[in-house]
Amino acid sequence: MARSLKEIEASFLEERKRQLEEGQKRKTKKKSKKGLKEKHKKSTKLDKILLVLFFIIGMAIFIYPSVSDYVARRNVIQGASTYEREISTLKPEERDKLLKEAEEYNDSLSSEKVEDPFVPGSGRAISANYNKVMNTKDGIIGYVDIPQLKIYLPIRHGSEEEVLTKGAGHVEQTHFPIGGEGNLSVITAHTGFTGADMFNRLIEMKLKDTFMVHVLDETLTYEVDDISVIDPEDIEKLLPVQGKDYATLLTCTPYGVNSHRLIVRGHRIVNAPKVVKTIQEVPFPWRLVVMCGVAILIFILILLLNWRRNKKVMSVM
């Protein structure tokens, strides 16, 4: 009987030990499962953060060139449009005063060395009153208009980099673009400028093509009679010719190398019977907006599918 009680006691203790071990295993398993869930949640959250971050960076890289180009082109066009509005408010006496100042300045010029606009300090000293001549808002003198190439640029005083990032510049040692025998105005702009076309398409000009310069309330039309590529030091074709009324468009060439200068010279001709000022509007990049909208919708769909997948995984843990 005594052995039987011992056996019963031993059996009870063994069963109790087994139950405790199984309970511990269940607790360990439950704890391990909970840990896996927490680890999965943290991993999923980090994945989402990284996915959103990469999407934002990718979108920024994708849209930056188009947005930058749109803003730059809009600012250039607005410069010329602003000039048109300001000139329309001038009184006749104010207009005559500006024109007289330009004529006096032009008369004071001689055929000395002309500065290359892309090589600072290569020409003679600038007259002290240069920036005061035809001084309208934002230093705009007028604007150059080449309808067939869709070039429409405000012309500002000088040819410094700050000027050429906003449109075209007037080379200081040349005549103001108001026309007149013996005058030659040089208007310069960048080729290959990041953000706007500027004179990128000037290379497409042909002999007999025309371009216009709008100054004050006047339009001066020029017919191309010379297209040349010159060295920066070659200034012969940038000098005025007695009895000729010239305007020259100048830019760097070849594209990306900029070792030479492309000049497109025109002589003054009678305006067309009806001059149409081609004030352009820069179209809003709706196509880019649509593309971005589609990309965002696809991204949201990917996030939803990823969320559903993670929910299923969590349910079986």
Buried (B, 14 or more C-beta within 10 A) or exposed (E): EEEEEEEEEEEEEEEEEEEEEEEEEEEEEEEEEEEEEEEBEEEBEEEBEEBEEEBEEEBEEBBEEBEEBBEBBBBBBEBBBBBBEEBEEBEEEEBEEBBEBBBEBBEEBEBEEBBBBBEEEBBEEEBEEBBEBBBBEBBBBBBBBBBEBEBBBBBBBBBEEEBBBBBBBBBBBBBBBBBBEBBBBBBBBBBBBEBBBBBBBBBEBEEEBBBBBBBBEBBBBBBBBEBBEBEBEBBEBBBBBEEBBBBBBBBBBEEEEBEBBBBBBBBBEEEEEEEEEBEBEBEEBEEBEEBBEEBEEEBEEEBEEBEEEBEEEEEEE
